[in-house]
Amino acid sequence: MNTKTITILRNLARSVLIIITASFFVFALLSGAEPGLAGIIKNSPNALPWLLLFILVGVVWQWELIGGIIILLLGVFSFFFFNAVESMVVLLLAPVPLVILGIIFIISSKYNN
């Protein structure tokens, strides 16, 4: 693969990971919250696990190989955590994109420029 293709894949994967992370974080923060700021603050512990994924975005940005491996493992873990075997929608929303992004980061780390 040429350097331009790797750069495009790397930037696309980073962007998709940020979008996925922000989407899950906002969904966890707002789903089940009572109306108003007080309800969102009261519901904020539900969003704390997704802060870990924000931290992992930083790791991926700094060290692609390590971050890619962690994202890949997180995708495999989420496959079992969300019981994705029984639901194709859940499978396509969480585990599969994370696994694909992890593989992209691992491959792009080989061509780090």
N, C-alpha and C positions, 0 to 999 in steps of 0.2 A: 504494500500500500504506500501511496505517496504521502508526503508530509501534509499537504493541503487537506486530503481526505481525512487523515487522522485528526487534524485540528478541528475540522468541521464536526466530526463524530464526537470528539471530546467536548466541544462547546455545546452541542446539541444534548449530549447526555447530562452535562452539568445543568443546563436549563431545565430539562425534563425533571431531574431530581429535585431541583428547587421548587418547581411547580407542584410536584407530588407531595413534597414535604409541607409546603404552605397549605395545600388543599386539605390534607389530613389533619394538620394542626388546627386550622380554622373550623373544620367540621367537628373535631373533638371538643373544641372550645365552645362552640355554639349549640351543638345538638344536645337537647335535654335541658338547656339553660332556661331559667325563667326570664321573662322580658325585663330588659333594663340592664344597666351596667352591674348592679349588685348581683343579678342572676348569673351574669357571665363570670364575675369574679368568684362566685360561689361554685361554679361549675369548672373553674380553671384546673383543678387537679386532674381532670380527665384528659387534659391536653399535655400534661407534663411528659408522658412517655414519648410524645412526638418531638419534644425538644431534643431528645437524643439524636433523632434523625437530622435536626439542624446542625448539631455538633458534628455528626458524621459528614455532612456536606462540607464543612470546613476541613475535615481530615482528608476527604477526597480531593479537595482543591489543592491542598498542600502536598500530600503523598498519595498519588493515584493508585499505586499497587496495593498498599495497605488498606486504603479506603475502599478500593474495588473489591478486595477480598471480604472486608467487613460487610459491605453492601450485599454482596453475593450471599454470604452466610445469613444475613438478616432476611433476605428474600426466601431462602430455604426454610429458615425458622418460621417466618410468617405463613408459609404454606401450611405448616402443621398447626400453628397458633390459631389461625382463622378457620381451620378445618376446611380448607379450600377444595378438598376432594369432593365434597358434597355440593358445592356451588361453583358453577363456571364463572359467574359474575365476580365473586370474591377472588377467584383465581386470576382473573384478568385485571382486577383493580390493584392488588397489592403484590403478591409474590412474583408473578411473571415479569412485570416491569422492573422490579428491583434486581432480579436475577440477570435480566438482559443488561441493565445499566452497570451492574457489577462486572459482567464480562467485558463490556465496552471499556470500562476504566482499566481493567487488568491488561487488555490488549493495548490500549493507548499508552499505558505506562512503559511498555516496551519501546515505543517510539517517542518517548518524552523529548521535547525539544527545548 
